[in-house]
C-alpha cells in the first residue's frame, strides 16, 4: 500500500508519480484508492508544551534535516 507524508501538494504530486512508475515497472496498475496520506500529530498537556516537545525531539529533527530540505 503506497503511503505518503502530507507536507505539501507539490510534494504529494511527486509521490504519486513515483507510485505510478513503480506499479508500471512491476506490471501492476496504480490505484489512488489504495494510496494513503499520513500526518504527524503530537499531543501535549498544552499547545505550547506539545510544540516545544515535538520541535526538540526526533520528529523535529526529521523535519529539519530530512523532510524540509
C-alpha positions as CSV (number, residue, x, y, z in Angstrom):
1,X,0.0,0.0,0.0
2,X,1.6,3.3,-1.0
3,X,1.8,5.9,1.8
4,X,3.0,9.5,1.8
5,X,3.6,12.2,4.4
6,X,1.4,15.2,3.7
7,X,3.9,18.0,3.5
8,X,2.6,20.0,0.6
9,X,0.5,19.4,-2.6
10,X,3.6,19.6,-4.8
11,X,5.4,17.1,-2.6
12,X,2.5,14.7,-2.8
13,X,2.2,15.1,-6.6
14,X,5.8,13.8,-7.0
15,X,5.0,10.9,-4.7
16,X,2.0,9.8,-6.8
17,X,4.2,9.9,-10.0
18,X,6.6,7.6,-8.3
19,X,3.9,5.2,-7.2
20,X,2.6,5.1,-10.8
21,X,6.1,4.4,-12.2
22,X,6.8,1.7,-9.6
23,X,3.5,0.0,-10.3
24,X,4.2,0.1,-14.1
25,X,7.6,-1.4,-13.6
26,X,6.1,-4.2,-11.6
27,X,3.4,-4.8,-14.2
28,X,0.7,-3.5,-12.0
29,X,-1.8,-0.7,-12.2
30,X,-1.6,2.0,-9.5
31,X,-4.9,3.0,-7.9
32,X,-5.4,6.2,-5.9
33,X,-8.0,4.2,-3.8
34,X,-5.0,2.3,-2.3
35,X,-2.9,5.4,-1.6
36,X,-2.8,6.7,1.9
37,X,-1.6,10.1,3.1
38,X,-0.4,10.5,6.7
39,X,0.1,13.4,9.0
40,X,2.1,13.6,12.2
41,X,0.2,14.7,15.3
42,X,1.8,15.4,18.6
43,X,-0.4,15.9,21.7
44,X,0.7,17.5,24.9
45,X,-0.9,19.0,28.0
46,X,-0.9,22.4,26.3
47,X,-0.3,23.5,22.7
48,X,2.9,25.2,23.9
49,X,4.2,22.1,25.5
50,X,3.4,19.9,22.5
51,X,5.1,22.3,20.1
52,X,8.2,22.5,22.3
53,X,8.5,18.8,22.8
54,X,7.8,18.0,19.1
55,X,10.4,20.5,17.9
56,X,13.0,19.2,20.3
57,X,12.5,15.6,19.5
58,X,13.3,13.1,16.7
59,X,10.1,14.4,15.0
60,X,11.6,17.9,14.8
61,X,15.0,16.7,13.8
62,X,13.4,14.6,10.9
63,X,11.7,17.7,9.6
64,X,14.7,19.9,9.9
65,X,17.3,17.5,8.5
66,X,15.3,15.3,6.1
67,X,11.8,16.3,5.2
68,X,12.2,20.1,4.9
69,X,15.4,20.3,2.8
